[in-house]
């Protein structure tokens, strides 16, 4: 798992890269569709201070640390720039109860003077894992949010400052990757945004939060992306976050994970204490790769797309069974039950499982031919069926 942070609720799955940026954004299945599958789609984070703009993935002055400190799939990222005198702390999570990605961003002024610090949050999607230029982005004044959508996929982005609930003070939407446009994030170079209200094609957006922070003090920004299969659904989730507040959703998500991890904690208590935290983290990472409808995804990391023709966002029945075997031994019931149901529904009428599947049970790509040495043979690996049957027996 190359991503330092992965977050999931079995429907929305987010991968954070080595710069603390959104690198993978899967919805509505874990492993399908990845709406940010491309180098130009990283959701950039920028800091403007003293007339200078610094993007976390472009300025070599930033250092990063990552961990999961809460025994929950809540990532903690620290980005520090000594030269600029700024530290950013991100508590990132995918909500356990609804499809939303949320970031509690702690902006710390390390210098001995009051300073204005502007935080820029950039969003770029190729919605539906598509390269067709048919997405739309627009500002919604009644909702104080940016909507980006295509077809049955909609993403609503917003946020506010923690203390006074003041939203972003500037925004823009625009184009990237077509017609000579590098991206709307370039609009932030002078610290100001141009209030672009709508665009269609390959579209992106940027929000600005302006903070005045005293010497050796800090401020917080609450930021979120609500995902839905319609504009109405995404806006409903956006409204829920505004009404309840990010911190309440954070605590609910932590409570959910604390409940889920109990069987793993019982098992971890039997091993050497120095390995217990790694054991529990591994259990949560396994859970993050499991779609709520049963598919166990080999990997949601799309880095290998830079070098080959395909990624590993598929469910191999054999590998899924191996992954679930330790969960079964820890007395987890729901995840393996859904996986076996996934396999049952994907079973060939003649009684075997195919090479691999997509998260919604469609056949995945394959390199197995129907002709071997001039003779007909099934394009399968027999262990894909055999191991599932073996682990099913362990389950019962």
N, C-alpha and C positions, 0 to 999 in steps of 0.2 A: 504494500500500500504506500505509494509515493506521496500521496497527499498528507501533510502534517495534521490536517483536521478534516474529518468527514462528519456530516450531520444528516440525520434522516428521521422520518416518522413512518416509513413504509410506503409513502406516496410521493413526497417531495424529498429529494436527496441533493445535498449541496457539498461540493468539495472545495476546500480552501487551499490555495497553493502556498509556495514558500515565501511569497510577498504579502500574505494575509488577504489575498484577493479571491473573489468568487471565480473558480476555474471550471467547475462543472455544476450544472443546474438542471437536474432531472425532474420531470413532472409530466404526466401523473403516475408514472411507474418508476420504481428504482431501476435504473438502467435504460430508461426509455421515456420520453424523448429528451435528449440533451440540448437545451436551448442556448448554450454558450459553448458549443463544440467548435472552437476555432481561436487562433491566436489573437485576432482582433476583437474578440468578444470578452476578454477579461474585464471584470468590473473594477475599474481603477479607483484608487483612493488618493486624494491629493491634499496637501497642506499649503496654504498661502500665508506668508508671514514676512513682514518688512520688505514688501515689494517683490518677493521671490516665491515661485510656485514649485513645490517638490512633490512628484508622484512616487509612491512607495516602490514601484517596480522600475523606475528610471533613474533614481538618485542613489548612487552607491553609498551614501552616508547613512542609510537605514540598516539597523540590525534587528533580527527577529528571534523570538523564542515562542514555542508552542507547547501546550499541554492541556490535559483534561483534569482540572483540579477538583471537580465536584462529585466524583463517582457517578457521573451522568454524561450523556453525549452532548455536553456543553463545552465548546472549545474556548480556550483562553489564549489570546495572541498578544504579545507585547512587541511593538515597533518603536524603536528609539533612534533619534537623530541628535547626536551630541552637538553638531555644528549649529543646527537650528534651535537647539534647546527645547525640543518637543518630544514628548512620549505619548504614544497612543496605546491604550489597552482595549481590546475587543473581547467581549463575552458574546459568543455567537451560538445560536441554536436554531433548529427547526422545531417549531411548535409541536408538542405531542398530540394536540387535539385538533389542529386545523393546519391547512397547507400554507404556512407562512415561514419565511426566513427572517430572523430578527438579529440585530446587532446593537448591543449596549456599548457605546463608544466613549471611553474615558480619555479626554484630551487634557494633558498635563503640561503646564508652562514651567520649564526647568530653570528659567532665568530669573534674575533678581529685579524684575521690572514688570509693570503691567503691560500686556500686549494684546493687540487684536489678532486673533487667529481664525482663518477661514478654512473650513473643512468642505472639500468637494467630494461628492459621491456620484460615481458614473455607472450607468447601466447600459449594457448592449446585449441584445438577444438576436439569434436567428431562430425565430419561433417555429416550433415543430421540427427542429433539427433540419431546417430547410434552407437552401441557398437561394430560393426564389425571392425576388425583391418586392414582397407584397405586405410587409408588416406596416403597422401604423403606430405612431406615438403622438400623444396629445396631453396637454395640461388640462386638468379638471378643477376649475376654480371652486366649485361647491364642495369638493372633497379634499381640497388642498393636497393633490396627489398628481403623479404622472401615470398615465395608462399606456401600456404597450400591449398590442394584441394582434392576433391573426387567427381567423377561424374560431375553433373551440378552445383556444388558449388565450388567457388574459393575465397580465401581471400589473399590479398596482403598487407603486413605490411612493413612500412618504417617510416622514419623521418629524421629530421636534426635539427641542432642548429639554432636558430632564426637569429643571427647576420651574421654569415659567411656561412650559408647554408652547413655546414659540416655534412655529414651523420653519422650514427653509425660507430664506428671504429672497433668493433668486433661483432661477431655473432656466433650462433651455432644452429643446429637443432639436434633432437634426439628423444628418446623414453620415454614414461611414462606409468606406470601401467601395463607393461608386461615385462617378462624376467628379473625381478628383478630391473627394472629401476624406480626410484621415479620421475624423470623428469629432463629435461635439465637445469632447474633453479639451480640445484645443481652444475652445472659446474661453476657457478659464485661465489662459496664460497670463492675462493682465489682472486676474483676481475678480473679474466681473463676468456675468453671464448676460446673454442678449435677449432673454425672455421669448425664445422661439416657442410658439404655441402648438404647432401641429406639423407633422411631416409623414410621408409614406415612402416605402421602398426599403432599403436597409437602414434602419433608424436606431438611434441611441438617445440617451438623455443624461443630464447632469443636474444635481441639486447642490445648493450652497447653504451652509450654516455658518453664520457670522457670530463669533464668540469673543467677548472681552474678558480676559483671564488675568487676575492679579498675580503678582510675583509668587512663585512656588505654590501656585494654587491650580485649580482644575475646573473643568465643566464636563457635562455629559450630554451626548446626543443619542437619542433613541431612533433607530432607523429600521425600516422593514420593507419587505417585498411580499405582498399577498398574491397567491396563485389561485386561479380558478379556471373552470372549463367554460366560463362566460364572464362578461364584464360584471354582471349582477353578482355572481358568486364571489369574485375577487373583491368587489367593493364591500360586500357583506363582511368578509374577513377583515378587511381594512377598518371597517367601522367597529368591529369587535375589539380590535387591538387598541383603537383610540379610546374606547369606553373603559376597557379594563386596565389599560396601561401595560407597557412592555414588562415591567418588573413582576407584575402579577402573573403574566404568561410565562416568564422565566421560572418563577417558583413552582408553577403547576407542572412545567416540563421537568424540572429537577425532581419533584415528588414522583412523577410517573417513572422516571428512570430509577429512582431509589427503590421503588416497589419491584420493578422488573428485575433488578440485579440481585435480589435476595438469594435465589437459588445458586447463583454464581458465587456469592459471598460465602455461603455454606461450604461449597466445594473448595474455595480459595483458602479457607481456614485450615485445611488439611495439608497445605503445602508450605514450603519454606517462606517465612515472612518477607524476605527480600524479593520474592517473585510474585507476591500477591497482587500488587497494583498492576503489573504487566498482564497478569492473568485476567483481571477484571476489565482492563482496557481492551484486551483481545476479545472478550465476550461481547463488549459493546460494539466493537468494530464488526464482528460477525453479524450482529443484529442490524447494523446500519446497511448491510448489503442484501438484506432480505426484504423483498417486496411484500406488502401486506396480503397479496393474493397468492403467495406461495413461492414465487421464483426466488432462487438463491443465486445472486449475480456473482460471477467470478471476480470481476473488478469494474468499478465505475470510474477508474482513472483513465482519462483519454490521452495521456501523454504519448503513448505509443502510436497514436494517429499521425504523429509527425514523421514516423519512420516506416510505416507499413500500411496495408490496405484496410485493416480492421482493428477494432479494439476488443476488449474482453467483456463487454456489457451484455453477456448472454448467460443463460442457465444451462450448464452441463448437468444432467441428472446425476451422473456418477459423483462429480465434485460437490454438488449440493448435498448429496447424502453423506459424504465424508464430513462436510462442514457441520451438518446437523447432529452427527453422532455424539460429539461431546455435549451439545445442548441436551440431547436425550438423556445422557448419563447424569446430567445435572437436574433432571426432572422437569425440563421445559416441555410443554405439551403443545401449545398453540402453533408455534413455528413449524415443527415437523408435520403436524396434522395438515396444515395448509399446503406444505410442500408435497406431501403424498397425494393430496387432492389435485394439485397442479399436475403431477405426473400422471395420475389416472386419466385426467381429461386430455392430456397430450399423447396418451398411449396409442400406438398404431392399431388398427383393427385386427391385425394378425398377432398382436400381443407383445410387441417390443417397443422400446423407446428409441427415438432418433438421436442423432449426434448431439444437437444442442437446440435451445429454444430461446426466443425473445421473451421479455417479461410478460407479454399478454398471450403466451403459448404458441405463437406462430413459429414456424421452423426458422432456425437461425442459419447463417451461411455455413457452408461445409466444403471440405476438400476431399471428401470420400466419394469415389466414383461407383457407378453401378457395374462396371466391367473391371475385373481383376484378371490379368494374364489371359485376356480374351474370353473369360467366362463371367457369367452373370453372378453377382453376389450382392447382398443387401449393403447399402452404404451406412453401416452402423458399426459401433464398437459394442461388443456383447457386454462389457462391464458396465455400460450406461444403464442397462436393465438389471444385471446381476447384483451390482452393489446396492441399488435402490431396494431390491427384494431383501437383501441381507439386512440392511439397516431398518427396513420396515419390520422385520422379525425382532430386531433389538428393541424397537419402539414398543411392540406389543409385549 
